[in-house]
Amino acid sequence: MNDLLQSLHRDNPNQIEFVPAGLGKFDKDLKYVSFIEQELRRPISINSWDKDFHKFLKVLGTSKKVLSARLHLFLIAKYMGLPVQFFAYQTKLTKMDKVLSALNI
């Protein structure tokens, strides 16, 4: 979380959109939104994939940079050719980045 906040402070993007990955009752992604909003002292928009996937992709496609801690968002952003910075809390994200980098993707 500290690395993410430092990156957001450093880059100071015009707009920040948060993509909640999980939708289960035990998922805590949305709790991070309010924490990040408090730390940055600015609002964050939610870009949900579950309601309208086409709209989600359209909005994501306008991103100048995608910050991700989730494998699926990382892969979608890479597939769309968007610049991605990841914050790996699980090794699968680091491993996938190595595989895609080796393939020059």
Summary of the structure (lengths in Angstrom):
residues: 105
radius of gyration: 13.7
end to end distance: 26.3
largest distance: 39.4
contacts: 247
relative contact order: 0.14
helix: 49%
strand: 10%
